[in-house]
Each structure stands twice: as structure tokens, then as C-alpha cells.
């Protein structure tokens, strides 16, 4: 199986924390749609396996009109082999949702929504510079549920300087009460070239408190697992049978094609990424050239990616898999590091290998880096 990711590089306004590629010049959406359809045709041979997942991300895909979405989906259907029951996700902001657009998405075949809620606290939304209000979030969830959407994911951001433990619990409880079956929780990170980075550097706002973020993460884990959600990836919680297939395929290193400016692709041996510039993307596609850079992955790079991804998943890493795919030296080195983390109470055994303990999950990326092979 394989997946397709489509990056919609437009937003109404810039959130202070966001470092994804986007533009607020939404007057170029029609030109983008035409270029994207042309890229779909140019990239039609990148994947040969049936397409199991289709994901519109961004940016803000919910800015696209019905006819713009239709022409993109029709191009995908014309040039790729879609599986009989593929997962079709679109990211949506609450302020874009109304009964008409929800009906349009259903008619188009969308069967999963990923909603950028971020918080139900007005002060939090204002601090992030989000475009929607708390009331719009409540209304959006009610609208899509009434329309018939069953698979709904909601994003939350935690660890912001002003967010109290009580407010975080209130956000979690609200989503649980709405029976949202998938919740993604992200610690606020300060990325360079964002408004947030600049404001912190100028001491205009308070910096991030890592201890508070760790405490918030523990609150989230306890509350959502108690409510019946499976903590299947560091940032992701799902009710039974409601995991994101698209993101799970990323984590299981299934090939995927990324379309649109800044989109990434992976075929098992190489990664490539399109130029993160709308004007350059448009011009290149007009010349029938996909503007991407390419990287051939070494065995070491593949191993390090496997360790990084595996330790973020509940399954952890498999020592047999490492031995079979990467070889003796990688397996031996990995097993030599394991006792240190067992002794620290940060790793525990599984049927096939090792996974992080609950106490270690907040430090997953740092622990994974300790397992990286640094010599070719």
C-alpha cells in the first residue's frame, strides 16, 4: 500500500508558533490548483501500489472551495490506483466549517477530518494568533458530527506559558465529552523564523517551561488513557480502531508521495522534497518540471530513522527486525545500550524487543538519539 499527501500552502493568518510553509496571499489558490493538477500528472508513476490513504494538509485545506477540491480529487482518481476503501482526510480550521461545506466534503468522499482546535480557552487562541474563536470550535464539532462524520481528530497544543493545568484538563474533558475519537497533542515548540521565536528573543513574552510541558504531558496521558484512548504514538491518542492510517503509514515507513510546495515524498530508498516557494513551484510546473531536491538514504540513515520513529510508537523497536534489515553491528550496538535504559526505568521489554515506559515518553527523541549509529 501507499499514501498521497497534498500540501495546501495557504492560511488566512499566521499563527505565532507555526513554521510550516504557507502564504496568506489566498488570491493565488486558483493558480495553485492548476499547478497541483499538473504535478499530479507529472508524478503519476512515482507510486505503483494502490493508494490506501489520501491526506490534504497545510496550511489550511479547508480554505479550498468545493470545485477546487473536486478538480484535485478527480486528477488523483485519473492518475492513481485508489484502494477500494481508502482513508481520505482533510485538515480543517473551525472557522471554515459550516453545514454546506461539511456536506460537500462527504459528497467528495472525505471520511476523516483533522480539526485544528488547539484549545478551548479564549486567551490561548489569542496568544497563538488563531483565526477562530472558542464558540466556533464548539459549533464546528457539532456541525461535522451532525453531518455524519464518524472519524474526527482534534489537535491540542499544551505547554504554553499561560495555560494552567486546570485549563488543559478542561480542554481534554471537552473533547472526551464530544466523543472525538482521535486526539493529537503537541507540546509548543519555539521554531526559528516564527513570530513566537522573535517575541521570546525580544523578551516580549515568557519563554517555554520544559518542566511545565512535562507535567502537562503526564496529565494528558493519564486523562486520555483513563478515558479509553490508546496512546499509540507519542503525540497521538485513539479510541479502538480509530488510529490515523495515513500517519501510521509514515511511522511504518510505507512509501508516500507528497504533492504541492514543500511536500515530502519517500519511496523506501530516497526522500525528496518540493521547493518551499509558491512562485517558484508555479513557474517550474508550467515548464513541466517538478521542483524537488533528492536524497539517497544510506543504511545508517534508514536505521536512525527507524529508531527515532519506533521509539515514538507504542510497539517500540524490534531487535529481530534490526538484525534482519540492518545487520549484526547495528543489532549488537543497540543491545549494548538497552541495559542503561532498563536500569533507569525508561525501557521495558515487549514480545519483539523494547518500548519506552510511560515515564520516558516525554524524552523519546533524546533517548532515540542515543541509539543512533554515527559511523557509516
N, C-alpha and C positions, 0 to 999 in steps of 0.2 A: 504493500500500500504506500501511498504518498500523500502529500498535502500541498495546498497552494495558499500563500499569504499575499494579500493585496494591501499595500500601504496607501492610505488616503492622506496626502500631506497638507491638510487644511484644518484650521481651527478658527473659531470666532474671536478668541483672545488667547493670550499667552499665560498659562499658569506659571506661577513664580518658580516652581520646582522642576519644570519639565525640560529635558534635554533631547527629546525625540525630534526628528526632522518634521517641521511643519511650516506653513505660511498662513498669515491672516489675510492674504490677498485672494479672497474667495471668488473674485471675478474670473479667475483662471481655471475654475473647476471644469468648465466645458472643454477647454483646450487640454487639460489633463486627461479627461475621459477619452478623448480621441487618441491621445498618445498611448494611454494604457491599453486600449483595444488593439492598437498596432503592435505594442510589445507582446501582448498575449499571442498574437500570430507568430511573431519572431521567435518566441520561446516555446513553441508548441512541441518541440522534440526534446525538451530538457528532461521531462519525466515520461516514462513508458508505463509505469504501474498505474492501476486505477487510482483515482483521486478519492481518498477517504474523507478528507476534511478541506473545507474552504473557509477562509477566515479574512474578514475585512477589518483591518486595524488602522491605527493612525497615531497622531492626527485625530480627526473626528469623522468617521464614515457616515454618521447619521446626518451630516450636512448634505449628502447627496440626495437629489430628487429621485422619484420613482423611475423616470425614464432613463436617468443616468445609471442607476443601478441595473436596470434591465439590460441595457446595451452591453454592460460589462459581463453580466452573468451569461448572456447569450453568446458572447465571444468565448467564454470559458467552455460552455457546452459544445460549441462548434469545434474546438481545437484540442480538448482533453477528454479522456475517458473517465467520466464520473461514476463512482460506485453507486449501486442501487439505492443505498440508504446512507448517504454521506452527511456528515455533520457540517452545518452551514451556520457560521457565527458572524454576527456583526456587532462591533462596538458602538455604543450609543451613549450620548450625554442626556441627562434627564430633561433639559430644556428643549431638546429637539423632538421629544416624544409626544404624540397625540394619537387619538384613536385611528385617524386616517392613515398615518404613516405605519402604525403597527399592523394594520390590515394589509397595507402594501407589502410589508416585509414578509408576512405569512404567505401571501399570494405568490411572492417571488421564490419561496422555498426556504426562507430563513427559518431555522428550527432551534436556534440558541442565541440569546442576547447576552452581551457582556456590558454591564452598565457602570459608568464612571460616577458612582455615588460619592466616594471618598470620605464623606462624613455627613451626619445629620445635624451637625452643630453649625449654626449660622456664623459664629466667629471663626470657625475652622475654614469654612468655604471662603470667607472674605480674606483670611490670611493667605490662602492658597491662590487667590485671584480666580476662583472658579466662576464660570458663567451662569451657573444655575443656583437656585435657592433651595432651602430645605423642603418647602412645600412642593416644589417641582419634583423633587426626588420621590416623595410620597405618592404624588399623583402619577408619576411615570411607572412606578412599580404596579400600582393598581390598574393602570391602563393596559399594560402588556399582559398582566395576568387575566384580565377580563377579555382580552383579545384572543386568548388561548395559548399563549406561550407557557410551556412547562419547564423548559431548561433555561434558567436565568442565573447569571453570575453577577455578583456585585463586587466592586473594588472598594477597599477601605485603606486609608493611609493613617498610620499611627506614629507616635513618637515626635509629634510636632511640639514645639515649646509650650504652647498654651493649652494643649489637650490634657485634661485631667483623667485619672483612672476611671472616675465615675462617668465622664462623658464617653470614654471609649466603651465601657460596658453598655451604656445606653445605645450606642451605635450598633453594637453586636446584637443586643436584645431586639432591636427594631428589625434587623434583617432576619433573625430567627423567627420572630412573630409573623413576618410576611411569608415565611416558608421558602425563602430564596434558597435554592438547592446547591449553590456553589458560591463560595466567598473567597476572594483573593485579598490578602492583607499584606501591605508593603510598608516597610519602615521608610520614613522620609530620609532620602539621601540628598546630600548637597553636591550637585554636579557643577563643574566649571562651565562658564559661559551661560549660566542661568541668572535670572534676576535674584533668586534666593542667594546664590553664591556671592553676588555683588553686595547685597544688603547686609549679609553677615560680615563680609570683609570690611565694610564701612561702619560696622557696629551699630547699624540702624535697627537690627533685630537680634534676638538671642540666638546663640548657636545651638546645635543639636546636643542633647544629653544622652550619651550611649547607655548609661545605667537606666534611665527612664525608658528608653526604647526596649531594653532587655526585659524590664518589668512589664511593659505593655505587651510584648510578645508572649510572655508567660500567661498573662491574663487572657489573651486571645486563644492560646492553645487550650487552656483549661475550660474556658466558656464554650468553645465550639465543639470540642470532643465530648463534653458533658451533654451537649445538645444533639449529639448523634452524628456529627460530621467526622469524616475520616481525614486526618492530616496527612495527605498523600504526597505532598511536596512542600518544601519549607514555607512558601508563601500561599499555599493553596489548600482549601478545605472543601470537601464534597460530601453530600449525602450519598447513600449507597447507589451505585450505578450512575452517578452524575459527574464523574470526572471529565475534565476537558480532554476530548480525544486529540484535538489539534495540538495543544501544548504537551500532552503526554507523548505524542509522536516526536516532538522536538527532543524531549528528555530521553526518549528511547532511540534517538539518532536515526529516525526514519527520514528518508530523503524528502525535501520540500523545495518548492520554487517560490521565490519572492518577487513580486511584480510591483512596479512603481518606484519613485525616487527613494533612495536609502534602503530599499528592501534587500534582505539577505537570502541566499539560496545555498543548499547543501545537497550533494549527490553521493555522499559516502566517502569520497576521496578528495573533494575540493569544496572550498567555500568561495562564494562570490558575492559582491555587494554593489548595488547600483549607486550611481553618483547621488550625493545628498544635496542636490541643487535642482529646483524645478525647471528653471530656464534652460540649463544645460541638458537636462533629461529630455525636455520637449524637442530641442534642436537636434539632438542625436537620434531620437526616434524618427524624426522627419527624414533623416538620412538613412533610415533602415538599419541603424546600429544601436544595440543595447549598450548603454554606457556603464560598464561594470569593471571592477578590479577583481582579480582572481588569485587565490592562494591554494597551492597544493599542500595538503596536510601530511606531515610526517607521522611516523608511528608514535613518536613521543607526543606530538600534539594531540593525536587521537586518544592516547592513554590519559593525558592530563584532562582533556575534556570529559572523558568517561568518568574519571574520579570526581571531578567537580560536579557533574550532573548527578551521578549516582548517590553521592552523599547528601544531596538535596532531596532525594526521593525516599519514601518510607522503606522501600525494599533494600536500600543500601547497595553495596558493591559485592560482586560475586568473585571469589578467588579462583574458581574453576574457569570462569569467563576470561579473567585476566591471563591465566596460564594458557588457555587455548588461543586467544586472539593476539595477545601481546608478547607472550613468551616467558621463559624461565626467569630472566633477570628482573623483569617487571614484577612478576609474582613474588619472587624472593624478597625484593626490596619492599614491596607492600606489606608482606607478612612480618618483616623486621620492625616496621613502625607500629603495627597493631597493638602490641603489648603495652606501649606507652599510654595509649588512649583507653585501653581496657582498665589499666591501673587508675587512671584519672576519672573513671566512671563516665567516659564520653563515647565509648563504643560498646556495642553488645552484639553477640553472635546471632546469626539467622541460620536458616536451613542451608543457604548457599554461600554465606560469607558474613559480612558485618554491616551494621547500620548505626546511625547516631542515636544516643539516648536522648530523652526529652530535654535534659539539662544542657545538652551540647548543641541543639539545633540552631540556636541563635548565633553560634560561632561556626556554622557549617563551612562557609567559604574559606575561613582561615585554617580550619582543620584539613580541608581538602588540599589546600596549597602545600601542606606539609608532606603529602603523599606524591606530589608532582615529581616526575623524573626530569632532571635538569640537564642531563648529558645525553647527546644524541648517540 
